[in-house]
Amino acid sequence: MTLHSEQRTRSRVHPTRSRTPVLVTVLAIAALASITLSLVALFIRVDWTSLPEVLGNGRMLSALAVSFGTAICATALCVIFGVPLGMWLARSPRVLGNTVRAIVLVPMLMPPLVGGLALLAFVGRRGLLGDLLASVGIVLPFTTPAVVIAQVFVAMPFLVIAVEQAHRAADPRFEHVARTLGASRTDAFWRVTLPMLRPAIVAGATMSFARALAEFGATTLFAGNVEGVTRTMPMAIYTTFSGTGGGVEEAYALAAVMLVAAIAVLIALRGWQPTMAPDSESRRAGGADRA
């Protein structure tokens, strides 16, 4: 292949984008500034001299442990159940898929407090399934598992939608070629389909983790605000800010600590996401055409 033909091939795979319109750039800068300035204002408002005292507070450490522990468990459950649901949505008939997708998106659209009421109506002590669970000695409300359930309820749609969109966009010829080469349906799933969905799974899990970590409304109604059991960092910040567990200055310090910890975890999770170099994308596109 000559140099000119190789350049033409790369230009077809990676077309050059036109310049962004000025209005779009201005609006994008305004949106970015509103987010950045809000975070900067938060850090400026924090009394950093009192931060060591806040960090040594047992209540803060307990809330931080509950938040990250439950968010990690909720993210794992979102991956276990959300990935199959997203793949099934991508392969389901159009009418059924649209109906199920609308149901999956409801927790993203409803107020979190309504989600907490829905969970109470379902698995509460007098809920639809709560009576049966109580008869065998299982009581979920106002326990740590209730925090995980509330977080999964509000966070799973982010992962499901990410996996569904990636699975729809994936080239089905790779899986077909694997089947024609003798791979079973299970082998094709583990060796071909799942690796192609890995970036979407990591991205969806990252969004689910962030949503679970920030959950407040559904957890408040379904799990309560018991220190060391169900009190997460958002609840601790609200309790402190309202004057029943500290003060305004301590609430700002807690918010800064949670923000820094969440950013660090999200950066670590994003670092696991596999990336694909342009040359490998070109080879993959050419391989798909040959297949």
C-alpha positions in Angstrom: 0.0 0.0 0.0 1.4 3.4 -1.0 1.6 6.4 1.3 -1.2 8.2 -0.5 -3.6 5.3 -0.4 -2.9 4.8 3.3 -3.6 8.4 4.0 -6.9 8.2 2.0 -7.8 5.1 4.1 -7.2 6.9 7.3 -9.2 9.9 6.2 -12.2 7.7 5.4 -12.0 6.1 8.8 -11.3 9.3 10.7 -12.8 12.2 8.8 -11.7 15.7 9.8 -14.3 17.6 11.8 -15.3 21.2 10.8 -14.7 24.1 13.2 -17.2 24.5 16.0 -19.6 27.5 15.5 -18.9 30.5 17.7 -22.3 30.4 19.4 -21.8 26.7 20.4 -18.3 27.6 21.8 -19.7 30.5 23.8 -22.5 28.4 25.3 -20.2 25.5 26.1 -17.8 27.9 27.9 -20.7 29.4 29.9 -21.8 25.9 30.9 -18.3 24.9 31.9 -17.8 28.1 33.8 -21.0 27.6 35.8 -19.8 24.2 37.0 -16.2 25.1 37.6 -17.0 28.3 39.5 -19.5 26.5 41.7 -16.8 24.0 42.7 -14.2 26.7 43.2 -16.6 28.6 45.4 -17.1 25.5 47.5 -13.4 25.1 48.1 -13.0 28.8 48.9 -15.8 28.6 51.4 -14.2 25.7 53.4 -12.4 26.6 56.5 -9.3 24.5 55.9 -7.9 25.1 59.4 -10.7 23.1 60.9 -10.3 20.3 58.3 -8.0 18.1 60.5 -10.6 18.2 63.3 -13.4 17.2 60.8 -11.3 14.4 59.4 -10.7 13.0 62.9 -14.4 13.0 63.6 -15.8 9.5 64.0 -19.2 10.5 62.6 -17.6 11.7 59.4 -15.5 8.5 59.0 -18.5 6.4 59.7 -20.6 8.2 57.1 -17.8 8.0 54.6 -17.4 4.3 55.1 -21.1 3.7 54.7 -21.3 5.8 51.5 -18.4 4.2 49.7 -19.1 0.7 50.9 -22.7 0.8 49.8 -21.9 2.6 46.6 -19.4 -0.1 45.6 -21.9 -2.9 46.4 -24.6 -1.1 44.5 -22.3 -0.7 41.5 -21.4 -4.4 41.5 -25.1 -5.3 41.5 -25.8 -2.8 38.7 -23.1 -4.6 36.6 -24.4 -8.1 37.4 -28.0 -7.3 36.6 -27.7 -4.2 34.3 -25.4 -5.7 31.7 -27.8 -8.6 30.8 -30.8 -6.2 30.8 -29.0 -3.8 28.5 -28.0 -6.6 26.1 -31.5 -8.0 26.1 -33.0 -4.6 25.4 -30.7 -4.2 22.4 -31.9 -7.5 20.9 -35.5 -7.3 21.9 -38.3 -6.5 19.4 -39.0 -2.8 18.9 -42.3 -2.5 20.6 -41.3 -4.6 23.6 -37.9 -2.9 23.8 -39.5 0.6 23.8 -41.9 -0.4 26.6 -39.2 -2.0 28.8 -36.8 0.9 28.1 -39.5 3.4 29.3 -39.8 1.4 32.5 -36.0 1.3 33.0 -35.8 5.1 32.6 -38.6 5.8 35.2 -36.1 5.9 38.2 -34.1 8.6 36.3 -37.1 10.8 35.7 -39.1 10.5 39.0 -38.1 12.4 42.1 -35.9 10.3 44.4 -38.4 10.6 47.3 -41.0 8.9 45.1 -38.5 6.1 44.5 -38.2 5.7 48.2 -41.9 5.5 48.6 -42.1 2.9 45.8 -39.5 0.8 47.6 -41.4 1.0 50.8 -44.6 -0.1 49.0 -42.7 -3.0 47.6 -40.4 -4.4 50.3 -41.4 -2.3 53.3 -42.7 -4.0 56.4 -46.3 -3.8 55.0 -45.3 -3.7 51.4 -46.2 -6.0 48.5 -43.3 -8.3 49.2 -42.5 -7.1 52.7 -45.0 -9.3 54.5 -43.6 -12.4 52.9 -40.0 -11.3 53.8 -41.0 -10.4 57.4 -42.6 -13.9 57.8 -39.1 -15.5 57.3 -37.4 -12.9 59.4 -36.1 -10.5 56.8 -36.7 -6.8 57.4 -35.0 -4.5 54.9 -36.1 -0.9 55.8 -33.7 1.1 57.9 -30.8 -1.3 57.4 -27.6 -1.1 55.4 -28.9 -3.4 52.7 -31.8 -0.9 52.3 -29.2 1.7 51.3 -27.8 -0.6 48.7 -31.2 -1.4 47.3 -32.1 2.3 47.0 -28.8 3.1 45.3 -29.3 0.3 42.8 -32.8 1.5 42.1 -31.7 4.9 41.0 -28.3 4.1 39.5 -28.9 1.0 37.4 -30.6 2.9 34.5 -27.3 4.6 33.7 -25.5 1.3 33.1 -28.4 -0.3 31.3 -28.7 2.5 28.7 -25.0 2.7 28.2 -24.7 -1.1 27.5 -27.8 -1.1 25.3 -26.5 1.8 23.1 -23.1 0.2 22.8 -24.6 -3.2 21.9 -26.8 -1.7 19.2 -23.8 0.1 17.7 -21.5 -3.0 17.8 -20.9 -4.8 14.5 -22.8 -8.1 14.7 -20.5 -9.6 12.0 -17.8 -10.3 14.6 -20.0 -12.6 16.6 -21.3 -14.2 13.3 -17.7 -14.9 12.2 -16.9 -16.4 15.5 -19.9 -18.7 15.3 -18.9 -19.8 11.7 -15.4 -20.6 13.0 -16.8 -23.1 15.4 -17.3 -21.0 18.6 -20.4 -21.8 20.6 -22.9 -19.1 21.6 -21.3 -18.9 25.1 -17.8 -18.6 23.7 -18.8 -15.9 21.3 -20.4 -14.0 24.1 -17.4 -14.2 26.4 -14.6 -13.8 23.8 -16.2 -11.4 21.3 -19.4 -9.6 22.5 -18.4 -8.9 26.0 -14.9 -7.4 25.2 -16.5 -5.1 22.7 -18.9 -3.9 25.4 -16.2 -3.4 28.0 -15.7 0.3 27.5 -19.5 0.9 27.7 -19.7 -1.3 30.9 -16.9 0.7 32.5 -18.4 4.0 31.6 -21.8 2.9 32.7 -20.5 1.5 36.0 -18.7 4.8 36.6 -21.9 6.8 36.2 -23.8 4.3 38.3 -21.2 4.6 41.1 -21.3 8.4 41.0 -25.2 8.3 41.2 -25.2 5.8 44.0 -22.6 7.9 46.0 -24.8 11.0 45.7 -28.1 9.3 46.4 -30.1 11.0 49.1 -33.9 11.1 48.6 -34.8 7.4 48.1 -32.3 6.4 50.9 -33.8 8.9 53.3 -37.3 7.4 53.1 -36.4 3.7 52.6 -33.3 3.4 54.8 -33.5 6.3 57.2 -30.7 8.2 58.9 -29.2 5.9 61.5 -25.6 6.8 62.3 -23.1 4.1 61.5 -25.8 2.0 59.7 -27.6 4.0 57.0 -26.2 7.5 57.4 -24.3 8.2 54.2 -22.2 11.3 53.4 -25.1 13.2 51.8 -27.3 12.6 54.8 -24.4 13.6 57.2 -23.9 16.8 55.2 -27.7 17.6 55.4 -27.8 16.7 59.1 -24.8 18.9 59.8 -26.0 21.8 57.7 -29.4 21.8 59.3 -27.8 22.4 62.7 -28.7 19.0 64.4 -25.3 17.4 64.0 -22.6 20.2 63.8 -22.6 23.5 61.9 -22.5 25.1 58.5 -18.7 25.2 58.5 -18.4 21.5 59.2 -21.0 20.9 56.4 -18.8 22.7 53.9 -15.8 20.7 55.1 -17.7 17.4 54.7 -18.8 18.4 51.2 -15.2 19.2 50.2 -14.0 15.9 51.6 -16.7 13.9 49.8 -16.0 15.8 46.5 -12.3 15.1 46.6 -12.8 11.4 47.5 -15.5 11.0 44.8 -13.2 12.6 42.1 -10.3 10.4 43.1 -12.4 7.2 42.9 -13.9 8.3 39.5 -10.5 9.0 38.1 -9.3 5.5 39.2 -12.4 3.9 37.6 -11.9 5.8 34.4 -8.3 4.7 34.3 -9.4 1.1 34.0 -11.4 1.8 30.8 -9.6 0.4 27.8 -8.9 2.8 25.0 -8.4 2.0 21.3 -5.7 3.7 19.3 -6.6 5.1 15.9 -4.5 2.6 14.1 -6.1 -0.3 15.8 -9.5 1.2 15.0 -8.5 1.4 11.3 -7.4 -2.3 11.4 -10.6 -3.3 13.1 -12.7 -1.5 10.5 -10.8 -3.1 7.7 -11.2 -6.5 9.4 -14.9 -6.0 9.6 -15.1 -5.2 5.9 -13.1 -8.3 5.0 -15.3 -10.4 7.3 
